[in-house]
Amino acid sequence: MVTPDQVEPTEGAPPEPEESTSADNQHWSPFSTTQAKTAWGLMAIFTIIYFSVAILTSAEFAELAATPVLGLPLGFWLGIGVIIAGLIITRVYLMKVEG
């Protein structure tokens, strides 16, 4: 019986991928470039904002989320804040990547 490791690649088949390495033959890292560090940092900021709002609007904090602020519940304002934060963070990311 022939195992997949024993079969020779057919002609025209793409080469087998090796371990990811960078141009200078070092191990690849998700923080290898400034753009990657910026992207991970912005994702971390949005993650903190998102999960903070998710916790504050959960059943355990329902009374706090129902507190009226400017005539609307705090939970509503927090949800609008998450949307706006997402738009701002996306814009910052695009400015960093394009410029």
GUVOBA-330648 format. One record per residue: residue number from 1; residue in one letter; x, z, y of N, C-alpha, C in turn. Coordinates in steps of 0.001 Angstrom, whole numbers, plus 500000, padded with zeros to 6 digits. Each point is the difference from the previous one (the first is absolute). Layout:
<nodes>
NODE   pos   code      n.u      n.w      n.v     ca.u     ca.w     ca.v      c.u      c.w      c.v
NODE   NUM      A        X        Z        Y        X        Z        Y        X        Z        Y
...
</nodes>
This chain:
<nodes>
NODE   pos   code      n.u      n.w      n.v     ca.u     ca.w     ca.v      c.u      c.w      c.v
NODE     1      M   500838   500000   498824   499162   500000   501176   500887   500000   501245
NODE     2      V   499618   499223   501005   500799   499866   501215   499345   500844   501094
NODE     3      T   500791   500848   500647   499489   500810   501110   500204   499251   501307
NODE     4      P   499279   500358   501048   500160   499309   501291   501431   500055   500532
NODE     5      D   500776   501028   499660   501375   500117   500476   500916   498983   499316
NODE     6      Q   499629   499538   498812   500841   499084   499247   499720   498545   500343
NODE     7      V   498902   499722   500644   499630   498631   500320   500821   499535   501198
NODE     8      E   500570   498807   499890   500757   499447   501116   499022   499381   500996
NODE     9      P   500298   500107   501294   499090   499424   500993   499948   498478   499870
NODE    10      T   498821   499445   500207   499836   498557   499926   500570   499368   501257
NODE    11      E   500305   498740   499893   500585   499308   501149   498969   499902   501122
NODE    12      G   500411   500270   501215   499092   499949   501144   499282   501312   500258
NODE    13      A   500140   500963   499104   499356   501297   500198   500779   500781   501062
NODE    14      P   499302   500793   500806   500701   500773   501020   500908   501036   499353
NODE    15      P   501131   500301   500614   500909   500989   499418   499371   501383   499998
NODE    16      E   500440   500802   499073   499499   501371   499903   500443   500796   501224
NODE    17      P   499093   500749   500634   500410   500797   501162   500887   501160   499567
NODE    18      E   501059   500206   500749   500879   501118   499734   499612   501139   500920
NODE    19      E   500698   501106   499904   499725   501154   500852   500160   499593   501462
NODE    20      S   499097   500458   500862   500048   499641   501418   501272   500520   500646
NODE    21      T   500709   499076   500611   501190   500379   500747   499995   499266   501321
NODE    22      S   500691   500549   500976   500087   499358   501301   501156   499013   499998
NODE    23      A   500222   499325   501120   501031   498975   500095   501393   500577   499757
NODE    24      D   500236   501237   500406   501330   500583   499797   500088   500738   498663
NODE    25      N   499086   499679   499080   500008   500493   498621   499805   501516   499891
NODE    26      Q   499243   500579   500913   499627   501406   499888   498560   500071   499532
NODE    27      H   499619   501137   499462   498623   500178   499527   499022   499888   501163
NODE    28      W   498895   499298   499794   498998   499801   501040   499290   501308   500316
NODE    29      S   499672   500202   501283   499298   501191   500440   498835   499595   500892
NODE    30      P   498851   500693   499915   498880   499669   500887   500295   500343   501454
NODE    31      F   501057   500734   500269   500392   500345   501364   501254   499240   500424
NODE    32      S   500223   498813   499428   501245   499281   500208   500114   499343   501373
NODE    33      T   498888   499734   500670   500052   499354   501315   499281   500849   501035
NODE    34      T   500274   499700   501262   499333   500712   501089   498500   499722   499982
NODE    35      Q   499618   498755   499702   498577   499656   499918   499304   500797   498913
NODE    36      A   500658   500160   498871   499408   500756   498897   499835   501461   500381
NODE    37      K   500998   500576   500656   499905   501393   500434   498860   500172   500993
NODE    38      T   499855   499051   500919   498907   500047   500972   498647   499915   499299
NODE    39      A   499885   499085   499059   498734   499826   499272   499634   501269   499237
NODE    40      W   500965   500593   499297   499729   501229   499248   499646   501147   500941
NODE    41      G   500671   500082   501128   499703   501058   500970   498597   499878   500565
NODE    42      L   499612   498778   500367   498647   499785   500524   498946   500270   498932
NODE    43      M   500302   499622   498762   499056   500292   498922   499853   501508   499801
NODE    44      A   501105   500727   500119   499944   501463   499858   499158   500617   501111
NODE    45      I   500161   499510   501223   499207   500516   501127   498518   499755   499752
NODE    46      F   499646   498769   499601   498585   499703   499759   499456   500810   498826
NODE    47      T   500807   500185   498969   499566   500791   498849   499680   501431   500405
NODE    48      I   500841   500589   500828   499760   501367   500472   498718   500068   500819
NODE    49      I   499812   499039   500914   498781   499973   500815   498773   499840   499114
NODE    50      Y   500050   499035   499086   498850   499694   499155   499585   501192   499141
NODE    51      F   500964   500607   499316   499650   501098   499104   499638   501271   500760
NODE    52      S   500543   500191   501189   499572   501133   500827   498531   499860   500376
NODE    53      V   499628   498799   500429   498598   499758   500358   499118   500097   498758
NODE    54      A   500463   499508   498873   499216   500079   498763   499737   501451   499619
NODE    55      I   500990   500852   500167   499816   501416   499683   499049   500654   500993
NODE    56      L   500175   499682   501292   499145   500618   501019   498541   499546   499911
NODE    57      T   499745   498870   499372   498618   499530   499849   499471   500209   498586
NODE    58      S   500727   500753   499180   499556   500262   498633   498904   501068   499979
NODE    59      A   499453   500228   498838   498900   500955   499852   500416   501415   500399
NODE    60      E   501256   500356   499757   500462   501349   500345   500000   500242   501503
NODE    61      F   500170   498952   500782   500039   500115   501448   498791   499325   500653
NODE    62      A   498887   499947   499283   498814   499318   500503   499501   500605   501305
NODE    63      E   500105   501310   500128   499542   500648   501225   500870   499580   501196
NODE    64      L   501305   499929   499776   500904   499555   501065   499738   498533   500350
NODE    65      A   499815   499160   498993   499759   498577   500228   498674   499761   500722
NODE    66      A   499061   500922   499847   498693   499848   500639   499973   500555   501418
NODE    67      T   501078   500620   500444   500055   500562   501346   499835   498886   501031
NODE    68      P   499037   500143   500913   499793   498944   500993   501121   499966   501051
NODE    69      V   500496   498804   500247   500994   499756   501042   499513   498797   500792
NODE    70      L   499721   500207   501279   499467   498944   500867   498734   499375   499407
NODE    71      G   499184   500809   499382   498720   499544   499471   500050   499401   498603
NODE    72      L   501166   499852   499421   500133   499448   498650   500805   500958   499135
NODE    73      P   499784   499972   498688   500747   500907   499115   501504   499707   500032
NODE    74      L   500786   501045   499817   501453   499871   499982   500449   499030   498909
NODE    75      G   499326   500002   498878   500339   499084   498905   499927   498541   500422
NODE    76      F   499034   499664   500827   499878   498636   500513   501212   499647   500857
NODE    77      W   500361   500909   500907   501155   499760   500875   501292   499889   499197
NODE    78      L   500127   500806   498966   501188   499915   499155   500060   498658   499265
NODE    79      G   498860   499523   499530   499952   498694   499336   500372   498871   500945
NODE    80      I   499491   500050   501219   500361   498995   501009   501492   500101   500296
NODE    81      G   500522   501223   500027   501430   500202   500246   500867   499382   498910
NODE    82      V   499568   500085   498753   500754   499394   498899   500040   498486   500164
NODE    83      I   498877   499412   500366   499951   498546   500199   500942   499593   501130
NODE    84      I   499939   500716   501111   500866   499687   501145   501469   500217   499644
NODE    85      A   500296   501087   499291   501388   500253   499576   500499   498872   499103
NODE    86      G   499157   499521   499114   500381   498886   499135   500309   498745   500792
NODE    87      L   499183   499721   501012   500242   498828   500840   501300   500136   500789
NODE    88      I   500239   501178   500553   501217   500229   500779   501240   499912   499109
NODE    89      I   499954   500624   498849   501144   499977   499080   500268   498571   499513
NODE    90      T   498937   499247   499738   500172   498608   499593   500650   499194   501117
NODE    91      R   499565   500219   501235   500579   499286   501150   501477   500357   500174
NODE    92      V   500343   501257   499879   501399   500419   500112   500837   499336   498916
NODE    93      Y   499482   499969   498790   500717   499358   498886   500233   498522   500295
NODE    94      L   498960   499308   500450   500136   498570   500282   500996   499735   501132
NODE    95      M   500009   500877   501009   500975   499843   501088   501423   500176   499480
NODE    96      K   500210   500962   499107   501334   500248   499445   500456   498860   499108
NODE    97      V   499090   499446   499197   500362   498939   499060   500242   498684   500730
NODE    98      E   499165   499678   500963   500108   498719   500694   501099   499994   501050
NODE    99      G   500337   501160   500535   500955   500011   501115   501216   500639   499687
</nodes>
